[in-house]
Amino acid sequence: MARPWNSVEFMPQDGAYTGSATISFCAPDGDVSGPATVTLTPDGHVTLAVTIQQYSIPSEYHDFLFPFLHGEVPTPIATGGTTFRNPGTQKITKLEVNTSSGMFRARRAFISKWHLSMSTNEGASIEVVPNDLEFVPIEANPEETWCIPLFGNLSEFSGAETACSLVDRVPYIAFKADGAECGLRISVTTSSAPYDNFAGMAFGSIGAQPHHAADEVKDLLPGGLIAALSFATGSDIRAPWVELRSFDGRLGRRLHLRLGGNPQKDGFPAFTGFDSTNPASGIGAFLNCLFRLPKNERDSLIVPMNLVRSGTPGSATVDESITALVKMLDGICKRHGLARRNLRAGLDPQESTEVDQVLNQARERLKRLRRHWKTEQKLDQLAILDRIIGRQANVACEDLDFGIAVADLLHKFGLFDGDAMNSYYSKLPNDVTWESLLSSIRGEVIHTGAIHVQNLGGLLSWFQFARHLHDVCKRIILREIGYTGTYLPSNVLYKGPFDVDRVKPSSTIGELGYTDPPVSI
């Protein structure tokens, strides 16, 4: 692939452009113009400050600029004057800022701040936040590739590159998405300027895909790319805009489409540079596995990957981490049709027969009790008892149990964490199982919003539980996309390549990161 980037053109050193702005309104018709400064920030925020030197507004405003900008409605009064009332929404229909580098333009924006003098409006200024801003350079260039600068922590994957650009032999991580060639370049910079410190750049070929409107440009990007990179790196990866460039790196157009969420503390990545030493492992292999999936399947994994990222232990409270991970597991179980389970079907034939005998005996005793209550004319109690008998008849049939559903999901993927934990719990004097603990935890975090920790020792147990659950969720995602390489667990003491199926039924609690696992809520 040719070199589709030019780091010098990504952003000016000071993150600001100066020029002359014209802003048009439709509610009602009018416009303002004057010197402007467009300020860009690495997180994708764009603000436009305009010093108003000229304006054209309807005559009924009597040259009062403030009520016009505020969206107030002029209303004539009987004495011949005008009042302004009922503040509304002032709609901006066109925004253009001409600079020495090119033009910023948008069709939608809103006024966030204004400063106006009391009478003559001299020195009037407004601050505008555009919604669909794009930048077009003075020189028209072909739009052949998409390219996005990335912020976040990608430095771990410097050295994991699998290809080189044709022009200058700059290495990058190559992957395919929807049949198109794509790449991820990891930046190595020593600059202290915030606008120079891109973590990396993602890019790909446009081909014959439509790319005029903003929504069409969004569709050029591989679905789930930002979520996948955040999952893989354990860092919130974000992009301030999307650029369309020629194959040799000349800028055709920049669209300010913010991608990614607000940053939080970095957590446990899914891979390290060690994994990339194996051709079938690491971030490159992960991206290739993910983008081999149909788009609808990739899209359905965006929320689970985001929940794994937001549920990173240490970047939030233990309650918040476990809540995010429980939601992720809930969604994946439903995705596989495991939310409901026929309990009797999960028993071996002999055990199923024994359970049926006990249930039949209980049913006959309930029926005898009903006949006795009827004879004693306890009629107000019969409806309640009938409901109990009806529920008892289906007690071993279909049921909704989170812990059992998660256990089934793990077995489906060949993961044996539940078996290993139950091996430990079976040696304790209480009756806890891993499945029952998971179900209890789901009920607590979903319905009460908290896990009540009594002491620091209990807090450590729940933190270790959160790390184990986070590791389980990562391996489920990797299994879901067909990844068979190595990864970095969330509950180990040292970095290194580990197999996704590393947990066996015989694994100890120490190997799962516990010193003393929790046994109850």
GIHUHU-V440994 format. One record per pair of residues at least 12 apart in sequence whose ideal C-beta (glycine too) atoms are under 10 Angstrom apart, sorted by the first residue. I is the first residue (numbers start at 1). GAP is how many residues later the second one is. Records with the same first field share a line. If there is no record, write none. Layout:
I->GAP / GAP
//
This chain:
1->144 / 162 / 163 / 164 / 165 / 166 / 171 / 173 / 180 / 181 / 182 / 202 / 203 / 204 / 246
2->142 / 143 / 163 / 164 / 165 / 166 / 203 / 243 / 244 / 245 / 246 / 247
3->142 / 161 / 162 / 163 / 164 / 165 / 166 / 167 / 169 / 182 / 200 / 242 / 244 / 245 / 246
4->140 / 141 / 142 / 143 / 161 / 163 / 168 / 179 / 181 / 197 / 199 / 200 / 201 / 202 / 239 / 240 / 241 / 242 / 243 / 244 / 245 / 246
5->140 / 142 / 143 / 144 / 160 / 165 / 167 / 178 / 180 / 182 / 193 / 196 / 197 / 198 / 238 / 240 / 244 / 246
6->141 / 237 / 239 / 240 / 242 / 243 / 244 / 245
7->142 / 178 / 180 / 182 / 189 / 191 / 194 / 242
8->188 / 241
9->92 / 128 / 234 / 236 / 240 / 241 / 242 / 245
10->137 / 138 / 139 / 185 / 186 / 188 / 191 / 230 / 231 / 233 / 241 / 244
11->29 / 30 / 31 / 138 / 182 / 183 / 184 / 185 / 187 / 229 / 230 / 243
12->26 / 28 / 87 / 89 / 183
13->178 / 180 / 182 / 183
14->25 / 26 / 179 / 181
15->23 / 24 / 25 / 26 / 27 / 178 / 179 / 180
16->21 / 22 / 23 / 24 / 25 / 31 / 33 / 83 / 179
17->19 / 20 / 21 / 22 / 23 / 31 / 80 / 81 / 82 / 83 / 84 / 85 / 87 / 118
18->17 / 18 / 19 / 20 / 31 / 79 / 81 / 82 / 83
19->16 / 17 / 18 / 19 / 29 / 77 / 78 / 79 / 80 / 81 / 82 / 83 / 84 / 85
20->13 / 14 / 15 / 16 / 30 / 33 / 76 / 77 / 78 / 79
21->12 / 13 / 14 / 15 / 16 / 17 / 27 / 28 / 29 / 30 / 31 / 74 / 75 / 76 / 77 / 78 / 83 / 105 / 107
22->12 / 14 / 28 / 32 / 72 / 73 / 74 / 75 / 76 / 83
23->13 / 25 / 27 / 29 / 32 / 46 / 69 / 70 / 71 / 72 / 73 / 74 / 83 / 86 / 88 / 103 / 105 / 107
24->32 / 67 / 68 / 69 / 70 / 71 / 72 / 83
25->30 / 31 / 32 / 43 / 44 / 46 / 65 / 66 / 67 / 68 / 69 / 86
26->64 / 65 / 66 / 67 / 68
27->41 / 44 / 46 / 61 / 62 / 63 / 64 / 65 / 66
28->29 / 30 / 32 / 33 / 40 / 43 / 45 / 46 / 62 / 63
29->27 / 28 / 29 / 64
30->25 / 26 / 27 / 28 / 31 / 35 / 38 / 39 / 60
31->23 / 24 / 25 / 26 / 61 / 62 / 63
32->18 / 19 / 20 / 21 / 22 / 23 / 24 / 25 / 33 / 36 / 37 / 92 / 94 / 96
33->17 / 18 / 19 / 20 / 21 / 22 / 23 / 63
34->16 / 17 / 18 / 19 / 20 / 21 / 90 / 91 / 92
35->14 / 15 / 16 / 17 / 18 / 62 / 90
36->12 / 13 / 14 / 15 / 16 / 59 / 60 / 61 / 62 / 63 / 68 / 89 / 90 / 92
37->12 / 13 / 14 / 60 / 62 / 90
38->12 / 59 / 61 / 66 / 90 / 92 / 95 / 97 / 218
39->88
40->64 / 93 / 95 / 155 / 200 / 201 / 214 / 216
41->153 / 154 / 199
42->107 / 109 / 152 / 153 / 155 / 156 / 196 / 197 / 198
43->108 / 195 / 196 / 197 / 215 / 217 / 218 / 219 / 220
44->107 / 194 / 195 / 196 / 197 / 212 / 213 / 214 / 215 / 216
45->84 / 195 / 211 / 213
46->58 / 60 / 63 / 82 / 83 / 84 / 85 / 87 / 89 / 194 / 195 / 210 / 212
47->65 / 66 / 80 / 81 / 82 / 83
48->47 / 49 / 56 / 58 / 61 / 64 / 78 / 79 / 80 / 81 / 82 / 85
49->64 / 76 / 77 / 78 / 79
50->45 / 47 / 61 / 64 / 74 / 75 / 76 / 77 / 78
51->64 / 72 / 73 / 74 / 75
52->13 / 17 / 62 / 63 / 64 / 69 / 70 / 71 / 72 / 73 / 74
53->69 / 70 / 71
55->13 / 14 / 66 / 69
57->12
58->16
59->15
60->13 / 14 / 15 / 16 / 22 / 24
61->13 / 21 / 23
62->12 / 19 / 20 / 22
63->57 / 58
64->18 / 20 / 52 / 55 / 57
65->49 / 51 / 52 / 55 / 56 / 59 / 61
66->18 / 48 / 50 / 51 / 52 / 55 / 58
67->15 / 16 / 17 / 18 / 20
68->16 / 22
69->21 / 42 / 45 / 47 / 55 / 57
70->14 / 17 / 18 / 19 / 20 / 41 / 44 / 46
71->13 / 15 / 16 / 17 / 18 / 19 / 20 / 40
72->12 / 13 / 14 / 15 / 16 / 18
73->12 / 13 / 14 / 15
89->21 / 22
90->19 / 20 / 21
91->17 / 18 / 19
92->14 / 15 / 16 / 17 / 18 / 19 / 36 / 37 / 38 / 39
93->13 / 14 / 15 / 16
94->12 / 13 / 14 / 15
95->12 / 13 / 14 / 33 / 35 / 36 / 37 / 38
97->31 / 33 / 36 / 38
98->40
99->36 / 38 / 39
100->38
101->34 / 35 / 36 / 37 / 38 / 150
102->33 / 34 / 35 / 36 / 37 / 38 / 149 / 151 / 152
103->31 / 32 / 33 / 34 / 35
104->26 / 29 / 30 / 31 / 32 / 150 / 152
105->25 / 27 / 28 / 29 / 30 / 31
106->22 / 23 / 24 / 25 / 26 / 27 / 28 / 150
107->23 / 24 / 25 / 26 / 27 / 107
108->21 / 22 / 23 / 24 / 25
109->19 / 20 / 21 / 22 / 23 / 24
110->18 / 19 / 20 / 21
111->15 / 16 / 17 / 18
112->14 / 15 / 16 / 17
113->12 / 13 / 14 / 15 / 16
114->12 / 13 / 14
115->12
130->126
131->83 / 125
132->81 / 82 / 83 / 123 / 124 / 125
133->81 / 108 / 121 / 122 / 123 / 124
134->80 / 83 / 107 / 108 / 110 / 119 / 120 / 121 / 122 / 123
135->106 / 108 / 116 / 118 / 119 / 120 / 121
136->115 / 116 / 117 / 118
137->113 / 114 / 115 / 116 / 117
139->111 / 112 / 113
140->110 / 112 / 113
141->103 / 104 / 105 / 107 / 108 / 109 / 110 / 111 / 112
142->64 / 102 / 103 / 104 / 105 / 106 / 108 / 110
143->63 / 68 / 69 / 74 / 77 / 100 / 101 / 102 / 103 / 107 / 108 / 109 / 110
144->61 / 62 / 63 / 67 / 100 / 101 / 102 / 103 / 104 / 106 / 108
145->35 / 36 / 37 / 38 / 58 / 59 / 60 / 61 / 62 / 75 / 98 / 99 / 100 / 101 / 102 / 103 / 104 / 107
146->34 / 36 / 56 / 57 / 58 / 59 / 60 / 63 / 65 / 71 / 72 / 74 / 75 / 76 / 96 / 97 / 98 / 99 / 109
147->36 / 38 / 54 / 55 / 56 / 57 / 92 / 94 / 95 / 96 / 97 / 98 / 102 / 104 / 107
148->50 / 52 / 53 / 54 / 55 / 56 / 72 / 73 / 77 / 78 / 90 / 91 / 92 / 93 / 94 / 95 / 107 / 109 / 111 / 112
149->36 / 38 / 46 / 49 / 50 / 51 / 52 / 53 / 89 / 90 / 91 / 92 / 93 / 94
150->34 / 35 / 36 / 37 / 48 / 49 / 50 / 51 / 52 / 75 / 76 / 79 / 83 / 87 / 88 / 89 / 90 / 109 / 110
151->43 / 46 / 47 / 48 / 49 / 84 / 85 / 86 / 87 / 88 / 89 / 109 / 112
152->46 / 47 / 48 / 74 / 77 / 78 / 81 / 82 / 83 / 84 / 85 / 86 / 87 / 108 / 111 / 114
153->46 / 47 / 77 / 80 / 81 / 82 / 83 / 84 / 110 / 113 / 116
154->19 / 30 / 31 / 32 / 33 / 44 / 45 / 46 / 47 / 48 / 75 / 78 / 79 / 81 / 83 / 129
155->31 / 32 / 33 / 34 / 44 / 45 / 78 / 80 / 118
156->30 / 76 / 77 / 78 / 79 / 113 / 115 / 116 / 117 / 118 / 119 / 120 / 127 / 332 / 339
157->16 / 27 / 29 / 42 / 43 / 72 / 75 / 76 / 112 / 114 / 115 / 116 / 118 / 119 / 125 / 126 / 127
158->13 / 28 / 29 / 30 / 42 / 115 / 118
159->12 / 27 / 29 / 114 / 117 / 118
160->12 / 13 / 24 / 26 / 111 / 112 / 113 / 114 / 115 / 116 / 117 / 121 / 122 / 123 / 124 / 125
161->12 / 13 / 22 / 23 / 24 / 25 / 115 / 123
162->12 / 13 / 21 / 22 / 114 / 117 / 120 / 121 / 122 / 123 / 126
163->12 / 18 / 20 / 121
164->19
165->18 / 20 / 38 / 84
166->81 / 82
167->80 / 81 / 82
168->81
170->13 / 15
171->12 / 14 / 15
172->12 / 13 / 14 / 28 / 29 / 30 / 31 / 112
173->12 / 13 / 27 / 29 / 103 / 109 / 110 / 111 / 112 / 114 / 115
174->110 / 113 / 114
175->27 / 29 / 47 / 50 / 53 / 108 / 109 / 110 / 111 / 112 / 113 / 114 / 115 / 116 / 117
176->28 / 46 / 111 / 112 / 115 / 116
177->27 / 44 / 45 / 46 / 47 / 48 / 110 / 111 / 113 / 114 / 115 / 116 / 118 / 121
178->26 / 31 / 41 / 42 / 44 / 45 / 113 / 114 / 116 / 117 / 120
179->26 / 28 / 112
180->24 / 25 / 26 / 27 / 29 / 40 / 42 / 111
181->22 / 23 / 24 / 26
182->20 / 21 / 22 / 23 / 39 / 40 / 43 / 105 / 106 / 109
183->17 / 18 / 19 / 20 / 21 / 22 / 101 / 104
184->16 / 17 / 18 / 19 / 20 / 41 / 45 / 99 / 100 / 103
185->13 / 14 / 15 / 16 / 17 / 18
186->12 / 13 / 14 / 15 / 97
187->12 / 13 / 14
188->12
195->45
198->41 / 42
199->30 / 34 / 36 / 38 / 39
200->29 / 33 / 37 / 39
201->38 / 42
202->19 / 20 / 23 / 24 / 27 / 35 / 37 / 40 / 57 / 85
203->40 / 42 / 46
204->16 / 17 / 18 / 21
205->15 / 42
206->14 / 38 / 39 / 46
207->13
211->31 / 33 / 41 / 42 / 44
212->41
213->42
214->28 / 41 / 42 / 43
215->42
217->25 / 26 / 27 / 36 / 38 / 40
218->24 / 37 / 39 / 41
219->76
220->22 / 24
221->18 / 21 / 36 / 38
222->65 / 68 / 69 / 73 / 76
223->67 / 68 / 70 / 71 / 72 / 73 / 74 / 75 / 76 / 78 / 79
224->63 / 66 / 67 / 69 / 71 / 73 / 74 / 75 / 76 / 77 / 78 / 79 / 81 / 82
225->12 / 14 / 34 / 35 / 62 / 65 / 66 / 73 / 77
226->12 / 13 / 33 / 34 / 35 / 76 / 79 / 80
227->32 / 33 / 34 / 63 / 71 / 72 / 74 / 75 / 76 / 77 / 78 / 79 / 80 / 81 / 82
228->42 / 55 / 58 / 59 / 61 / 62 / 63 / 70 / 73 / 74 / 77 / 249 / 253
229->31 / 54 / 57 / 58 / 76 / 80
230->30 / 31 / 37 / 39 / 40 / 75 / 76 / 78 / 79 / 80
231->38 / 39 / 40 / 55 / 59 / 70 / 71 / 73 / 74 / 75 / 76 / 77 / 78 / 242 / 243 / 246 / 247
232->37 / 38 / 39 / 43 / 50 / 51 / 54 / 55 / 58 / 73 / 77 / 242 / 245 / 255 / 256
233->33 / 34 / 35 / 36 / 37 / 38 / 39 / 50 / 76
234->31 / 32 / 33 / 34 / 35 / 36 / 37 / 38 / 74 / 75 / 78 / 81 / 236 / 240 / 254 / 256
235->28 / 29 / 30 / 31 / 32 / 34 / 74 / 77
236->24 / 25 / 26 / 27 / 28 / 29 / 30 / 31 / 70 / 73 / 74 / 79
237->22 / 23 / 24 / 26 / 72
238->20 / 21 / 22 / 23 / 24 / 25
239->18 / 19 / 20 / 21
240->14 / 16 / 17 / 18 / 19 / 20
241->13 / 14 / 15 / 16 / 17 / 18
242->12 / 13 / 14 / 15 / 16 / 17
243->12
260->46
261->45 / 48 / 49
264->45 / 46 / 48 / 51 / 52
265->47 / 49 / 50 / 51
266->43 / 46 / 48 / 49
267->41 / 42 / 43 / 44 / 45 / 46 / 47 / 48 / 49 / 54 / 203 / 223
268->40 / 41 / 44 / 45 / 46 / 47 / 199 / 202 / 203 / 206 / 220 / 221 / 222 / 223 / 224
269->14 / 43 / 205 / 218 / 219 / 221 / 226
270->12 / 13 / 16 / 35 / 38 / 39 / 201 / 204 / 205 / 207 / 208 / 213 / 217 / 218 / 219 / 220
271->12 / 13 / 14 / 15 / 203 / 207 / 212 / 214 / 215 / 216 / 217 / 226
272->214 / 215 / 216 / 223 / 224 / 225
273->222
274->212 / 214 / 221 / 222 / 223 / 224
275->210 / 211 / 212 / 213 / 220 / 221 / 222 / 223
276->209 / 210 / 221
277->209 / 220
278->207 / 208 / 219
279->206
280->203 / 204 / 205 / 206
281->202 / 203 / 204 / 205 / 206 / 216 / 218 / 219
282->203 / 204 / 205 / 215
284->201
285->198 / 199 / 200 / 201
286->191 / 192 / 195 / 197 / 199 / 201
287->194 / 196
288->193 / 194 / 195
289->189 / 191 / 192 / 193 / 194 / 195 / 196
290->15 / 187 / 188 / 190 / 191 / 192 / 193
291->190
292->189 / 190
293->187 / 188 / 189
297->38 / 183 / 184
298->183
300->31 / 32 / 35 / 180
301->30 / 31 / 34 / 176 / 179 / 180
303->24 / 25 / 28 / 29
304->21 / 23 / 24 / 25 / 26 / 27 / 28 / 31 / 169 / 172 / 173 / 176
305->23 / 168 / 169 / 172 / 175 / 176
306->18 / 22
307->16 / 17 / 18 / 19 / 20 / 21 / 22 / 23 / 24 / 25 / 166 / 170
308->16 / 17 / 20 / 162 / 163 / 164 / 165 / 166 / 168 / 169 / 182
309->15 / 19 / 161
310->13 / 14 / 15 / 17 / 18
311->12 / 13 / 14 / 15 / 16 / 17 / 155 / 158 / 159 / 162
312->12 / 13 / 154 / 155 / 158 / 178
313->12 / 149 / 150 / 151 / 152 / 153 / 154 / 155 / 156 / 157 / 158 / 177 / 178
314->149 / 152 / 153 / 156 / 176
316->150
317->133 / 134 / 146 / 149
318->127 / 132 / 133 / 135 / 140 / 141 / 142 / 143 / 144 / 145 / 146 / 147 / 148 / 149
319->125 / 126 / 129 / 130 / 131 / 132 / 133 / 134 / 143 / 147
320->125 / 129 / 130 / 146
321->124 / 141 / 142 / 144 / 145 / 146 / 148 / 149
322->119 / 120 / 122 / 123 / 128 / 129 / 140 / 141 / 143 / 144 / 147 / 148
323->118 / 119 / 121 / 122 / 123 / 126 / 127 / 128
324->121 / 142 / 145 / 146 / 149
325->116 / 120 / 140 / 141 / 143 / 144 / 145 / 146 / 147 / 148 / 149
326->76 / 80 / 112 / 115 / 116 / 117 / 118 / 119 / 120 / 143 / 147
327->115 / 118 / 119
328->141 / 142 / 144 / 145 / 148 / 149
329->73 / 74 / 76 / 77 / 80 / 81 / 109 / 113 / 140 / 143 / 144 / 147
330->72 / 75 / 76 / 112 / 116
332->73 / 74 / 77 / 81 / 141 / 144 / 145 / 148
333->69 / 71 / 72 / 73 / 75 / 76 / 143
334->71
335->74 / 145
336->69 / 72 / 73 / 76 / 77 / 140 / 144
337->68 / 71
338->64 / 66 / 67 / 68 / 69 / 70 / 71 / 74
339->61 / 62 / 63 / 66
340->58 / 59 / 60 / 61 / 64 / 65
341->56 / 57 / 58 / 59 / 60 / 63 / 64 / 66 / 67
342->54 / 55 / 56 / 57
343->12 / 51 / 52 / 53 / 54 / 55 / 56 / 58 / 61
344->12 / 15 / 51 / 52 / 53 / 54 / 55
345->51 / 52 / 53
346->50 / 58 / 61 / 62
347->49
352->44
355->40 / 41
356->40
358->38
359->33 / 34 / 36 / 37
362->27 / 30 / 33
363->26 / 29 / 30 / 32
366->19 / 20 / 22 / 23 / 26 / 27
367->18 / 22
369->12 / 16 / 19 / 20
370->12 / 15 / 16 / 18 / 19
373->12
400->39
401->34 / 35 / 37 / 38 / 41
402->33 / 34 / 36 / 37 / 38 / 39 / 40 / 41 / 44
403->15 / 30 / 31 / 32 / 33 / 34 / 35 / 36 / 37 / 38 / 39
404->14 / 29 / 31 / 32 / 34 / 35
405->30 / 33 / 34 / 37
406->12 / 28 / 29 / 32 / 33 / 36 / 63 / 66 / 70
407->12 / 14 / 15 / 26 / 27 / 28 / 31
408->27
409->63 / 67 / 70 / 71
410->24 / 62 / 65 / 66 / 69 / 93
412->64 / 67
413->62 / 63 / 65 / 66 / 67 / 87 / 88
414->61 / 65 / 86 / 87 / 89
415->57 / 60 / 61 / 64 / 85 / 86 / 87 / 88 / 89
416->85 / 86 / 87 / 88 / 89 / 90 / 91
417->17 / 51 / 52 / 54 / 55 / 58 / 86 / 87 / 88 / 90 / 95
418->15 / 16 / 17 / 20 / 54 / 85 / 87
419->15 / 84 / 85 / 86 / 87 / 88
420->14 / 83 / 84 / 85 / 86 / 87 / 88 / 89 / 91 / 92
421->12 / 13 / 14 / 16 / 17 / 44 / 47 / 82 / 86 / 88 / 91 / 93 / 96
422->12 / 13 / 15 / 83
423->82 / 83 / 84 / 85 / 86
424->83 / 84 / 85 / 88 / 90 / 93 / 95
425->12 / 84 / 92 / 94
428->89 / 91
429->90
430->89 / 90
431->88
432->85 / 86 / 87 / 88
434->83
436->84
437->28 / 80 / 81 / 82 / 83 / 84
438->27 / 31
440->78 / 80 / 81
441->21 / 24 / 28 / 77 / 79 / 80
443->78
444->77
445->76
448->73
451->14 / 15 / 67 / 70
452->69
453->65 / 68
457->58 / 59
458->58 / 60
460->54 / 55 / 56 / 58
461->53 / 54 / 55 / 56 / 57 / 58
462->55 / 56 / 59
463->50
464->27 / 45 / 48 / 49 / 50 / 51 / 52 / 53 / 54
465->26 / 47 / 48 / 49 / 52 / 53
466->24 / 25 / 47
467->22 / 23 / 24 / 25 / 45 / 46 / 47
468->21 / 22 / 23 / 35 / 41 / 44 / 45 / 46 / 49
469->21 / 22
470->19 / 20 / 21 / 43
471->16 / 17 / 18 / 19 / 20 / 21 / 27 / 31 / 32 / 41 / 42
472->17 / 18 / 19 / 31 / 40
473->17
474->13 / 14 / 15 / 16 / 26
475->12 / 14 / 15 / 23 / 24 / 25 / 26 / 27 / 28
476->24
478->22
479->21 / 22
483->17
484->15 / 16 / 17
485->12 / 14 / 15
486->12 / 13 / 14 / 16
487->12 / 13 / 15
489->13 / 14 / 22 / 23 / 24
490->23
491->20 / 21 / 22 / 23
492->19 / 20 / 21
493->20
//
